Amino acid sequence: MTRALFALAFLVGCQTAPPEESEPVAALEVATPEPLPADADEAALEDDAADGGVSAVRPEVVVYVTSWCPYCRQAREYLAAEEIPHRVVDIEASEAGAQEYAARGGTGGIPLVVVGDEAIEGWSAQATDELLTAAGYN
């Protein structure tokens, strides 16, 4: 029973209530996607992807975090190390960010990693990698 509870806690990640004492989190640089060249033909790029080719048009990656969550830190560090262009939204620092988090499927667990229309609540490097690969990032 204890192992099952530990596994559940690991898969869900942190909850949105902060611990009583939290360490300051070092700011991480957020990678931003490079814009397509002005002469890029998006339809041709999408056709290439449909034919099994690599597409330059990939869905946006957003990670919803809090400053005190260690799993959020792991998610941010993973995306930075893999050089995945992503946007970080601190759901406690912004009311708009909290609303966006809820609208994207957040139910209290963090981080919430969103790739296009797919989301993973809680942190799993393997699940995130599978989602990114399916979206054409790896």
C-alpha positions in Angstrom: 0.0 0.0 0.0 2.8 2.4 0.9 4.5 1.8 -2.4 1.3 2.5 -4.3 0.9 5.8 -2.5 4.5 6.8 -3.2 4.1 5.9 -6.9 0.9 7.9 -7.1 2.5 10.9 -5.4 5.5 10.6 -7.8 3.3 10.4 -10.9 1.0 13.3 -9.9 3.9 15.6 -9.0 3.4 18.5 -6.7 0.1 19.9 -5.6 -0.5 23.6 -6.0 -0.2 24.4 -2.2 3.4 25.5 -1.4 5.4 23.8 1.4 5.6 25.8 4.7 9.2 26.8 3.9 10.5 27.0 0.4 13.9 27.6 -1.1 14.3 30.3 -3.7 14.4 28.9 -7.2 17.1 30.2 -9.6 15.6 31.7 -12.7 16.0 29.6 -15.8 16.3 31.1 -19.3 13.3 30.2 -21.4 14.1 29.1 -25.0 11.9 30.7 -27.6 11.1 29.2 -31.0 12.8 30.5 -34.0 10.4 32.1 -36.5 10.0 30.6 -39.9 11.8 32.3 -42.7 9.6 34.8 -44.6 9.7 32.7 -47.7 8.7 29.5 -45.9 5.7 27.7 -47.4 3.8 26.3 -44.3 1.6 24.1 -46.5 4.6 22.5 -48.1 6.2 21.9 -44.6 2.9 20.3 -43.4 2.8 18.1 -46.5 6.4 17.0 -45.8 5.4 16.0 -42.3 2.4 14.1 -43.6 4.8 12.2 -45.9 7.0 11.2 -43.0 9.4 14.1 -43.4 10.5 16.4 -40.7 8.3 19.5 -40.3 9.5 22.9 -39.1 5.9 23.5 -38.0 5.6 22.0 -34.5 3.1 22.6 -31.7 3.9 25.1 -28.9 5.3 23.7 -25.7 4.1 25.3 -22.5 5.0 24.3 -18.9 2.9 25.5 -16.1 4.9 25.8 -12.8 5.2 27.3 -9.4 8.5 28.7 -8.1 8.8 26.3 -5.2 8.0 22.9 -6.9 11.0 20.6 -7.4 9.2 18.7 -10.2 8.6 22.0 -12.0 12.3 22.7 -11.8 13.1 19.3 -13.2 10.7 19.8 -16.1 12.2 23.3 -16.9 15.7 21.9 -16.7 14.8 19.0 -18.9 13.3 21.2 -21.6 16.3 23.6 -21.5 18.8 20.7 -21.7 17.0 19.2 -24.6 16.9 22.6 -26.3 13.1 22.4 -26.7 11.6 25.9 -27.4 9.0 26.4 -24.6 7.1 29.0 -22.6 7.0 28.9 -18.8 3.9 30.1 -17.0 4.1 30.5 -13.2 0.5 29.9 -12.1 1.0 31.7 -8.8 2.6 34.8 -10.2 -0.2 35.5 -12.7 -4.0 35.3 -12.4 -4.1 35.0 -16.2 -1.5 32.1 -16.0 -3.7 30.3 -13.4 -6.7 30.7 -15.6 -4.8 29.4 -18.7 -3.5 26.5 -16.6 -7.1 25.5 -15.6 -8.3 25.9 -19.2 -5.5 23.6 -20.5 -6.5 20.8 -18.1 -4.7 21.6 -14.9 -6.6 20.1 -11.9 -4.2 20.9 -9.1 -1.0 18.9 -10.0 2.1 20.6 -11.3 3.9 20.8 -13.5 1.5 20.7 -16.4 3.5 20.1 -19.6 1.4 20.9 -22.7 2.5 20.1 -26.2 -0.1 21.3 -28.7 -3.4 19.9 -27.5 -1.8 17.1 -25.4 -1.0 17.6 -21.7 0.8 15.7 -18.9 0.0 16.6 -15.3 2.9 15.8 -13.0 6.5 15.1 -14.1 7.7 12.2 -16.1 10.8 12.7 -18.3 9.8 9.5 -20.3 6.2 10.6 -20.9 7.3 14.1 -21.8 9.9 12.7 -24.2 7.3 10.5 -25.9 4.9 13.5 -26.3 7.7 15.6 -27.7 8.8 12.9 -30.1 5.2 12.4 -31.3 5.1 16.2 -31.9 8.3 16.1 -34.0 10.8 17.6 -31.5 13.2 14.7 -31.0 
